[in-house]
Amino acid sequence: MQNQNKVEQIIGKRIQKIRRAKGYTQQQFAEMIGLSTNYLSDIERGKSSARMDKLVLIINALDCTANDIFCDTLNNGHIIVSSQLNERIEKLKPKDRETAFAILEAFISKVE
């Protein structure tokens, strides 16, 4: 598994990405969950680890799952990513779904 600093950076970037997708500025989100902007910034940059209670607070406030935050750091995280991609593919129009499958099939055939 990755070294601790790398894991913290990955988790921090994932938190930042989800926060931005939800439309929160760092300051807004920090105020919303009762953290200092500096502490949130340190978490997002991987400079500090969030305590477990703060991490749960962040995940709940972002209305996401722990899988959304940790999928890039878990040994079996590809299962989560695969499941998320599958859900997205299922929502596509039939023609777009066929295209997505064709692209994946071509890629997998090439690397096998």
Backbone as ProteinMPNN parsed JSONL, in Angstrom:
{"seq_chain_A": "MQNQNKVEQIIGKRIQKIRRAKGYTQQQFAEMIGLSTNYLSDIERGKSSARMDKLVLIINALDCTANDIFCDTLNNGHIIVSSQLNERIEKLKPKDRETAFAILEAFISKVE", "coords_chain_A": {"N_chain_A": [[0.841, -1.184, 0.0], [0.284, 2.368, -0.34], [2.608, 4.886, 0.887], [2.134, 6.708, 3.977], [1.982, 9.572, 3.664], [1.332, 9.844, 0.956], [-1.183, 8.583, 0.876], [-2.656, 10.334, 2.491], [-2.574, 12.604, 0.855], [-3.987, 11.717, -1.407], [-6.535, 11.205, -0.294], [-7.121, 13.761, 0.645], [-7.202, 15.243, -1.769], [-9.38, 14.002, -2.953], [-11.447, 14.725, -1.189], [-11.384, 17.493, -1.599], [-12.086, 17.606, -4.338], [-14.729, 16.592, -4.321], [-15.926, 18.448, -2.621], [-15.677, 20.807, -4.144], [-17.212, 20.054, -6.369], [-19.691, 20.055, -5.199], [-20.063, 22.697, -4.958], [-19.079, 24.281, -2.91], [-17.025, 26.739, -1.404], [-13.769, 26.623, 0.056], [-13.718, 28.067, 2.441], [-16.486, 28.418, 2.997], [-17.288, 25.75, 3.342], [-15.664, 24.911, 5.461], [-16.595, 26.581, 7.534], [-19.209, 25.671, 7.648], [-18.952, 23.098, 8.707], [-17.636, 23.526, 11.023], [-14.832, 23.724, 11.216], [-11.507, 25.112, 11.076], [-10.47, 27.151, 8.353], [-7.817, 26.891, 7.657], [-7.138, 24.364, 8.737], [-8.819, 22.661, 7.242], [-7.76, 23.193, 4.728], [-5.177, 22.138, 5.073], [-5.832, 19.435, 5.354], [-6.949, 18.888, 2.828], [-4.716, 19.278, 1.229], [-3.156, 17.233, 2.035], [-1.437, 17.611, 4.097], [-2.128, 17.333, 6.708], [-3.635, 14.809, 8.714], [-7.031, 13.974, 8.929], [-8.806, 13.717, 11.932], [-10.678, 10.883, 13.02], [-13.352, 11.494, 13.832], [-13.672, 13.991, 12.663], [-13.338, 13.373, 9.99], [-15.579, 11.768, 9.522], [-17.515, 13.721, 9.916], [-16.923, 15.425, 7.746], [-17.43, 13.692, 5.548], [-20.177, 13.166, 5.914], [-21.212, 15.786, 5.699], [-20.558, 16.357, 3.082], [-22.279, 14.72, 1.876], [-21.658, 12.196, 0.83], [-20.173, 8.943, 0.309], [-18.056, 6.819, 2.335], [-16.676, 5.211, 0.625], [-16.475, 6.849, -1.624], [-14.522, 8.602, -0.795], [-12.322, 6.988, -0.027], [-11.761, 5.218, -2.132], [-9.556, 5.383, -3.878], [-7.45, 4.607, -2.353], [-7.618, 2.126, -1.259], [-6.781, -1.341, -1.344], [-8.543, -2.942, -2.772], [-9.965, -1.052, -4.093], [-10.543, -0.722, -6.762], [-12.78, -2.223, -7.238], [-14.846, -0.719, -6.203], [-14.672, 1.57, -7.818], [-15.211, 0.388, -10.284], [-17.843, -0.432, -9.884], [-19.081, 2.068, -9.561], [-18.633, 3.174, -12.087], [-20.11, 1.37, -13.6], [-22.715, 1.973, -12.715], [-22.96, 4.548, -13.76], [-22.726, 4.012, -16.503], [-25.021, 2.505, -16.909], [-26.954, 4.478, -16.818], [-26.746, 5.765, -19.194], [-27.87, 6.588, -22.551], [-29.106, 4.002, -24.719], [-27.551, 3.779, -27.17], [-25.24, 5.255, -26.537], [-24.346, 3.711, -24.422], [-23.682, 1.343, -25.733], [-21.511, 2.294, -27.231], [-19.724, 2.946, -25.157], [-19.249, 0.388, -24.091], [-18.057, -0.81, -26.335], [-15.702, 0.658, -26.561], [-14.442, 0.011, -24.109], [-14.204, -2.776, -24.461], [-12.47, -2.872, -26.686], [-10.175, -1.697, -25.575], [-9.56, -3.489, -23.452], [-9.112, -5.844, -24.904], [-6.834, -5.094, -26.287], [-4.867, -4.837, -24.275], [-4.718, -7.335, -23.158]], "CA_chain_A": [[0.0, 0.0, 0.0], [1.039, 3.607, -0.447], [3.069, 5.419, 2.156], [1.106, 7.503, 4.664], [1.831, 10.904, 3.071], [0.638, 9.685, -0.323], [-2.579, 8.294, 1.198], [-3.259, 11.585, 2.958], [-2.734, 13.478, -0.309], [-5.068, 11.18, -2.232], [-7.792, 11.452, 0.415], [-7.33, 15.21, 0.642], [-7.617, 15.668, -3.119], [-10.731, 13.487, -3.168], [-12.336, 15.612, -0.422], [-11.412, 18.768, -2.315], [-12.828, 17.421, -5.587], [-16.154, 16.461, -4.006], [-16.365, 19.751, -2.077], [-15.828, 21.727, -5.277], [-18.351, 19.6, -7.174], [-20.9, 20.46, -4.472], [-20.163, 24.148, -5.074], [-18.636, 24.966, -1.699], [-15.659, 27.223, -1.286], [-13.119, 26.057, 1.23], [-14.155, 28.828, 3.608], [-17.889, 28.072, 3.269], [-17.393, 24.383, 3.842], [-15.034, 24.876, 6.789], [-17.54, 27.198, 8.471], [-20.383, 24.806, 7.722], [-18.684, 21.925, 9.543], [-16.999, 23.944, 12.27], [-13.374, 23.592, 11.191], [-10.832, 26.302, 10.572], [-10.127, 27.051, 6.93], [-6.434, 26.391, 7.583], [-7.146, 22.924, 9.002], [-9.402, 22.03, 6.064], [-6.76, 23.327, 3.671], [-4.117, 21.168, 5.359], [-6.375, 18.107, 5.051], [-7.085, 18.766, 1.383], [-3.382, 19.212, 0.622], [-2.455, 16.062, 2.556], [-0.441, 18.031, 5.09], [-2.625, 16.853, 7.999], [-4.648, 13.757, 8.687], [-8.242, 14.319, 9.65], [-9.193, 12.77, 12.97], [-11.808, 10.071, 12.579], [-14.621, 12.206, 14.019], [-13.716, 15.077, 11.672], [-13.509, 12.742, 8.688], [-16.999, 11.403, 9.444], [-18.215, 14.996, 9.753], [-16.685, 15.86, 6.363], [-18.143, 12.787, 4.645], [-21.613, 13.422, 6.069], [-21.533, 17.12, 5.175], [-20.448, 16.291, 1.619], [-23.336, 13.818, 1.437], [-21.028, 11.172, 0.004], [-19.877, 7.732, 1.079], [-16.645, 6.58, 2.633], [-16.112, 4.669, -0.611], [-16.126, 7.976, -2.486], [-13.295, 9.208, -0.268], [-11.217, 6.036, 0.12], [-11.631, 4.266, -3.232], [-8.231, 5.444, -4.501], [-6.405, 4.213, -1.413], [-7.843, 0.752, -0.809], [-6.262, -2.362, -2.249], [-9.632, -3.397, -3.631], [-10.705, 0.135, -4.498], [-10.988, -0.85, -8.155], [-14.132, -2.788, -7.217], [-15.733, 0.419, -5.976], [-14.647, 2.387, -9.034], [-15.91, -0.382, -11.307], [-19.27, -0.357, -9.575], [-19.525, 3.436, -9.848], [-18.671, 3.307, -13.548], [-21.24, 0.586, -14.071], [-23.917, 2.758, -12.447], [-22.994, 5.642, -14.727], [-22.981, 3.439, -17.823], [-26.436, 2.097, -16.938], [-27.788, 5.67, -16.994], [-26.564, 6.287, -20.544], [-28.792, 6.17, -23.599], [-28.635, 2.715, -25.251], [-26.494, 3.934, -28.179], [-24.03, 5.676, -25.83], [-23.917, 2.555, -23.643], [-23.009, 0.457, -26.694], [-20.22, 2.911, -27.538], [-18.863, 2.785, -23.976], [-18.844, -1.022, -24.041], [-17.142, -1.063, -27.446], [-14.41, 1.261, -26.194], [-13.855, -0.835, -23.062], [-13.846, -4.065, -25.058], [-11.288, -2.659, -27.519], [-9.046, -1.459, -24.673], [-9.217, -4.72, -22.747], [-8.533, -6.76, -25.892], [-5.488, -4.629, -26.627], [-3.91, -5.041, -23.177], [-4.65, -8.751, -22.763]], "C_chain_A": [[0.884, 1.246, 0.0], [1.559, 4.051, 0.921], [2.034, 6.406, 2.692], [0.904, 8.877, 4.036], [1.056, 10.84, 1.766], [-0.848, 9.42, -0.09], [-3.287, 9.57, 1.64], [-3.496, 12.547, 1.799], [-3.888, 13.016, -1.191], [-6.421, 11.474, -1.588], [-8.114, 12.941, 0.409], [-7.815, 15.719, -0.701], [-9.033, 15.197, -3.428], [-11.749, 14.358, -2.422], [-12.492, 16.937, -1.152], [-12.259, 18.676, -3.584], [-14.332, 17.355, -5.326], [-16.7, 17.778, -3.472], [-16.614, 20.734, -3.208], [-17.02, 21.355, -6.15], [-19.678, 19.981, -6.524], [-21.08, 21.982, -4.469], [-19.76, 24.934, -3.841], [-17.228, 25.515, -1.868], [-15.068, 26.575, -0.042], [-13.603, 26.753, 2.5], [-15.601, 28.489, 3.982], [-17.996, 26.701, 3.919], [-16.796, 24.274, 5.243], [-15.979, 25.463, 7.841], [-18.746, 26.294, 8.701], [-20.162, 23.634, 8.683], [-17.908, 22.267, 10.823], [-15.504, 23.692, 12.348], [-12.762, 24.913, 10.751], [-10.503, 26.073, 9.098], [-8.719, 26.499, 6.767], [-6.366, 24.881, 7.783], [-7.714, 22.172, 7.797], [-8.422, 22.075, 4.893], [-5.641, 22.304, 3.851], [-4.573, 19.747, 5.053], [-6.415, 17.908, 3.541], [-5.74, 18.684, 0.668], [-2.58, 18.014, 1.103], [-1.389, 16.403, 3.568], [-0.824, 17.581, 6.498], [-3.607, 15.725, 7.76], [-5.856, 14.254, 9.462], [-8.47, 13.269, 10.734], [-10.457, 12.06, 12.507], [-13.132, 10.823, 12.715], [-14.769, 13.341, 13.004], [-13.938, 14.517, 10.27], [-14.966, 12.322, 8.483], [-17.837, 12.652, 9.228], [-18.111, 15.497, 8.311], [-17.501, 15.005, 5.384], [-19.646, 13.033, 4.714], [-22.015, 14.763, 5.474], [-21.449, 17.158, 3.65], [-21.522, 15.389, 1.011], [-22.786, 12.792, 0.444], [-20.775, 9.953, 0.876], [-18.38, 7.667, 1.39], [-15.95, 6.006, 1.403], [-15.679, 5.786, -1.55], [-14.796, 8.597, -2.068], [-12.106, 8.251, -0.347], [-10.939, 5.164, -1.097], [-10.248, 4.267, -3.883], [-7.115, 4.93, -3.596], [-6.521, 2.771, -0.945], [-7.301, -0.238, -1.827], [-7.32, -2.856, -3.216], [-10.514, -2.232, -4.076], [-11.207, 0.065, -5.924], [-12.397, -1.43, -8.232], [-15.153, -1.671, -7.055], [-15.822, 1.268, -7.236], [-15.404, 1.682, -10.154], [-17.418, -0.309, -11.112], [-19.828, 1.027, -9.894], [-19.616, 3.67, -11.354], [-19.86, 2.548, -14.133], [-22.554, 1.35, -13.871], [-24.064, 3.899, -13.453], [-23.311, 5.144, -16.131], [-24.453, 3.058, -17.956], [-27.365, 3.276, -17.184], [-27.694, 6.262, -18.399], [-27.695, 5.841, -21.465], [-28.239, 4.879, -24.205], [-27.489, 2.838, -26.256], [-25.168, 4.333, -27.525], [-23.47, 4.534, -24.988], [-23.163, 1.573, -24.544], [-21.617, 0.992, -27.035], [-19.245, 2.724, -26.384], [-18.359, 1.348, -23.882], [-17.849, -1.355, -25.149], [-15.753, -0.522, -27.14], [-13.71, 0.409, -25.139], [-13.387, -2.173, -23.621], [-12.571, -3.935, -25.9], [-10.048, -2.461, -26.639], [-8.604, -2.745, -24.005], [-8.585, -5.723, -23.699], [-7.103, -6.38, -26.232], [-4.482, -4.949, -25.537], [-3.801, -6.479, -22.711], [-3.547, -9.472, -23.497]], "O_chain_A": [[2.076, 1.179, 0.301], [1.037, 3.656, 1.963], [1.169, 6.877, 1.954], [-0.237, 9.313, 3.886], [0.211, 11.696, 1.503], [-1.688, 9.981, -0.793], [-4.403, 9.846, 1.199], [-4.517, 13.234, 1.767], [-4.677, 13.833, -1.666], [-7.345, 11.936, -2.258], [-9.261, 13.329, 0.189], [-8.735, 16.534, -0.766], [-9.798, 15.902, -4.086], [-12.8, 14.689, -2.972], [-13.605, 17.442, -1.304], [-13.057, 19.569, -3.867], [-15.117, 17.99, -6.03], [-17.807, 18.184, -3.827], [-17.639, 21.416, -3.232], [-17.752, 22.227, -6.616], [-20.672, 20.203, -7.216], [-22.113, 22.492, -4.035], [-20.064, 26.122, -3.733], [-16.348, 24.843, -2.406], [-15.791, 26.046, 0.803], [-13.865, 26.101, 3.511], [-15.905, 28.294, 5.159], [-18.7, 26.518, 4.912], [-17.366, 23.615, 6.112], [-16.136, 24.894, 8.92], [-19.237, 26.175, 9.823], [-21.083, 23.227, 9.39], [-17.57, 21.378, 11.605], [-14.967, 23.47, 13.434], [-13.43, 25.735, 10.124], [-10.288, 24.941, 8.663], [-8.454, 25.726, 5.846], [-5.625, 24.193, 7.081], [-7.153, 21.159, 7.378], [-8.279, 21.099, 4.157], [-5.209, 21.677, 2.884], [-3.792, 18.94, 4.548], [-5.968, 16.88, 3.034], [-5.647, 18.076, -0.398], [-1.46, 17.79, 0.645], [-0.528, 15.576, 3.869], [0.032, 17.46, 7.374], [-4.311, 15.687, 6.751], [-5.722, 14.876, 10.516], [-8.34, 12.072, 10.481], [-11.214, 12.589, 11.693], [-13.952, 10.788, 11.797], [-15.876, 13.617, 12.54], [-14.644, 15.119, 9.46], [-15.52, 12.5, 7.399], [-18.777, 12.635, 8.433], [-19.102, 15.941, 7.73], [-18.178, 15.534, 4.503], [-20.313, 13.1, 3.681], [-23.051, 14.864, 4.817], [-22.184, 17.903, 3.003], [-21.659, 15.304, -0.21], [-23.358, 12.554, -0.619], [-21.129, 9.943, 2.055], [-17.565, 8.365, 0.787], [-14.774, 6.28, 1.164], [-14.638, 5.686, -2.2], [-14.034, 9.065, -2.915], [-11.001, 8.666, -0.696], [-9.954, 4.425, -1.093], [-9.815, 3.233, -4.392], [-5.964, 4.829, -4.023], [-5.609, 2.254, -0.3], [-7.358, 0.005, -3.033], [-7.011, -3.157, -4.37], [-11.686, -2.426, -4.399], [-12.191, 0.72, -6.268], [-13.129, -1.16, -9.185], [-16.202, -1.682, -7.699], [-16.913, 1.64, -7.669], [-16.156, 2.319, -10.891], [-18.171, -0.143, -12.071], [-20.928, 1.144, -10.436], [-20.565, 4.289, -11.836], [-20.53, 3.03, -15.046], [-23.405, 1.367, -14.761], [-25.162, 4.176, -13.936], [-24.074, 5.775, -16.862], [-25.058, 3.269, -19.007], [-28.463, 3.089, -17.709], [-28.466, 7.152, -18.756], [-28.384, 4.856, -21.2], [-27.024, 4.678, -24.207], [-26.538, 2.059, -26.188], [-24.108, 3.829, -27.896], [-22.253, 4.402, -24.853], [-22.125, 1.037, -24.154], [-20.657, 0.225, -27.118], [-18.08, 2.386, -26.597], [-17.178, 1.117, -23.622], [-16.899, -2.104, -24.922], [-14.748, -1.172, -27.428], [-12.52, 0.118, -25.262], [-12.299, -2.644, -23.29], [-11.693, -4.795, -25.831], [-8.985, -3.007, -26.937], [-7.415, -3.064, -23.988], [-7.615, -6.388, -23.335], [-6.257, -7.249, -26.441], [-3.344, -5.302, -25.844], [-2.894, -6.816, -21.951], [-3.347, -10.669, -23.288]]}, "name": "protein", "num_of_chains": 1, "seq": "MQNQNKVEQIIGKRIQKIRRAKGYTQQQFAEMIGLSTNYLSDIERGKSSARMDKLVLIINALDCTANDIFCDTLNNGHIIVSSQLNERIEKLKPKDRETAFAILEAFISKVE"}
